[in-house]
Amino acid sequence: MKKAWISLLTAIGITILNSYPITAASVGVSPSRFELNIGQKKQTTQVFKVLNTGSKSATFKIYTQGWILDEKNEPQPVPSSEQSLAQWIVVNPVQFTLPPGKTQTVRFAVRPRVQPKAGEHRAFIFIEEIPSEDNNTDKKGTVAVKVIGRFGIAVYGYLGEIKRVGVLNSIDVNTKTSAVKAVFDISSQGNAYVRMKGQYGIWSANKYPGASTTKQINNLEPGKTQLPNGLIDIGYLPSNPILPDTRRKLILNISKKLPPGQYVLDVNGDLNGSQIDKGIPFTVTARSK
């Protein structure tokens, strides 16, 4: 079975908190997320692998950082405290050099220094390439600029009874922009993040069979899967996490260009176990030139 390598070059745009947004680097990481019970007296050592996908040897350093998500669902660092998961993570090794095509096994464990508070704790384990003079100089001796990025493995630590309570407040379709957008207004009212999963479809209104009739399509490959008559576009729902005690709006950009007409946004999914089965009608009007 192939390992699911997440590359810094391909991770751009991946749903946040499967990976931290990056620019570019010659590294692949697997897995990209851990969810751990930190209430156990003896913590199990966790393992991830780092792959050098570049054509030259590269040196990487590893460090940790606590984080939250801002109003735009973008990660922001938070100051350390005695309750910071980032301070409890012990990593080995913290720096290493990899020849091209080679992998490094990295181990880490969570060792709380104080009694953790109940609920969800979060940290990133960052893998960052260290620039070198060799990497910045070409064969002619000319100094070149290389963009160095970093990859963040999301680590969630849980203690006590975990309650994921997600509320879908509304779904609105915005047709005033150049591309149609759907806005999902979601609240997380428990003590751990919630996340949507599932599919959406864009139907011609006159051929829409109804929300109770449509189902998710197995083995979906957007752009390749044969679609039923009347189903114009299909894809996956945004799966960004909504952190505890927050309310956020997730944006779904409809890449398919829709001519003027009547449509229905069909949603088949769930929000942490609560089914989402809706059809939202909308109209695309002709734009004045």
N, C-alpha and C positions, 0 to 999 in steps of 0.2 A: 504493500500500500504506500502510495507516494506521501511524503511529508508535505504539510501545508505551509510552505515557506511564504512569509510575508516580506516582500522586498521594499526597501525604501524608495526605489524608483517606481514601484507600482502601487505603493500604499497611499499616494496622494489621492484624497477624495474618499478613502475608505471610511466608513462610519466611525465617528470618533469613539474612542475608548475600546475599539478593537485595536486602534493604533493611534499614536500621537501624530499630528500633522507635521510633515517634514518637507525639505527642499529636495536634496538629492544626496545619495551616498551609495557606496558599493557594499551593501550589507543586506542579508535576509535574516529574518528572525522567526522562530517557531517554538512554542505557540505564542500568540500575541496577547493573551489575557489569562489571568488566574483569579479564581474565586475561592477563598480559603476560610476555614473555621479557625479563628485565632483564640478560641476559648479552651482548646485542649492544652493540657499541661506539657505534653511533649509534641512539639511541632515537627511535622514531616518535612524533610528537605525537598524542595521543588527544583525542577530542572528545565532549562530552555537551551536552545542551540542557536549559535550565530554563524552565519555563512558569509564568507567573503565572495561576493558575486562580481568583483572587479577583475581587472587584468593585471594588477600589481598587488604586492603585499601591502597590507593596511594595518594600522594599530588602532585599537578601540579602547575607550574607557567607559566604565559603568558607574552610574550614580543614581540616587533616588530623589524624588521630589513629591511633596503633597500637592493636591490640586482640587479645584472646583470648576464648575462650568458657569460662564457668565450669561448675560441675557441673550447673547448671540449663539449660545451653545458651543462656545470656544473655551478650551481649557486655560485656566489661569493658575499660576503658582500661589500657594498659601504659606504664610510663615510657619515655621516649625513650633511645636509645643510638645509637652510631655505625652500628649495623646496622639502624636503624629505617627501614622503607620510607616512613613518613610524613615523615621528614626529607628524603627524596630527591625527593619529588613537588613540582614547580614548577607553580603554577596561575595562569592569567590569563583574566579579571580575578578579583580576590579580593573585590570588592564591586561591586554594581550595583543600579540601581533599574529595575523593570519596570512599565509600565502594565498594566492588566488585559487578559488575553488575549494578551499579547506574550511572545516567547521571547528568551532570551539564549544564545548559543553560548559555551561555556566550554572552553578548551583546557588540557591538562596534559601534562607529560612527566616521566619518571623519570630523574633524573640522580644516580646514586650518588656519594657523596663519598669512599667507601672501596670496596675490593673486596668485593662482596657474598658472603656465605657461600652455599654450595650449599643448595638446598632451596626451601622456600616462605616468602615474606615477605608480610605483610598490613598493610593500612591502610584507613581510611575517609576519603573526601572528604566532609565535611559541608557541606550547604547549609542555612543557618539564617536565618530571617526576623528582621530587626532591628525591634523594636517602635518605633512612632512615636506622638507625641502625637495626631496626626490619626486614626490607627487606633484609638486608645483613647477617642475622644470621639464621642458621637452628635450628631445634628442639633440637639438641645436643649441641647447643652453638657454633658450628663451624662457623667461618666467611666465607661466600661465596661471590664470585664476581658476581654482577649482572650488565649486560650491560644496561645502561640507554640511551634512545634515545630521539629524539624530532621530532615533526611533524610540518610542515609548511603549513599554509593555505595561498595560493596566493591571494593577493588583488591587483586588477588593478583599478586605478582611471583615469577617462577621463574628459578632458575639451576641449570645442570647437569642430570644425569639425574634425572627425577622418577618416583618410584615410589608409586603409590596402591595400598595393600594394606589392604583392608577385610575384617573378619571379623565375621560375624553369629553372636554367641555363643548367642543364644536369642531366642525370641518367646514371650511369656507373655500370656495374656488374663486380666484382672482383672475379675471380676463382682461384687466385694464393694462397690464404690462405686455411687452412684445411677445413673451412666452407665457402660456397659461401656468398658474401656480396654484397648488392646493395647500392650505394652511391648517395644520392640526394643532389645536389648543389643548394641551395636556397638563394635568396636575399630578404630582406625586405626593400622596398624603400619608405614606407609611414611614418606616425608618430605613428603607433601602430603595435603590433606584428602580424605576419601571422602564419598560421598553416595548415598543410596538414591533410586531412582525407580521408578515403576510404580503398580499399582493393588491395592486390596484389595476383597474382597467378603464379605458375610455371607450364608451359606446356611443353610436349614433342613437339619438333619443327614440327614433321611430322603430328601432330594432332591439331595444333594451328589453330583456326578458323579465327583469325584476330582481331586486336584491336577494330574495329568498331562493331564486333559481340558480344564480351564478355561483360557481365554485372556484377554488384555487386550481391552477393548472400545474400538474406534476412535471418535474424536469423542465421547468421553464427556462428558455434561453431567449431573452428579449431580442427581437429583430430576426430570430430564426424559427421560433415556434409557429406552427400553422395555427392561425386564430380563427375562432368561429365567425360566421357572417355577422357583421355589425360591430364587432369588437375591433377598434381601430388601433389601439395601443395598449400595452400591458407592461408592468414592471413591479418592483418591490417597494414596499412602504419604507419611509425613513425609520431607522432603528436606533437613532441617537438615544442614549439613556437620559431620563429625567431624574435628577438627583432628589433625595428626600426633602420634603418641605419646600418644593419649588414648583413654579408654573412656567411652562415654556411653550413657544410656538415652533413647531417643526415645519420646514418648508419642503414641499415636494414639487420639483420643477418638471413640467411635462415637456419633454424635448420634441415630441411630435408636433409639427406645425399643423394646426387645425384651421381649415377654411371656415368662413362664416356658416353658422348653423346651430342646431340644438343638440346637446350632448348630455351624457350622464357619467359622472365619476363614480365608478363602482368600487367599493372597498370590501375586501375579504381578508380579515386578519384577526388579531387579538392583542390586547394590552394586558400582559401578564395574566393570562387566563380568562379575561373578560372578552367575549366575542365582539368583534366589530363587523357588522354586516349591513352596509348602508349603500344607498344610491343617491347621489347629490346631483340634481339637474343644473345645467348652466348653459349660457348662450354665448357664442362667439360672434361678435358683430364685425362688419366690414370697417376697416380703418380708413379714415380720410387721408388722402395724399397731400 
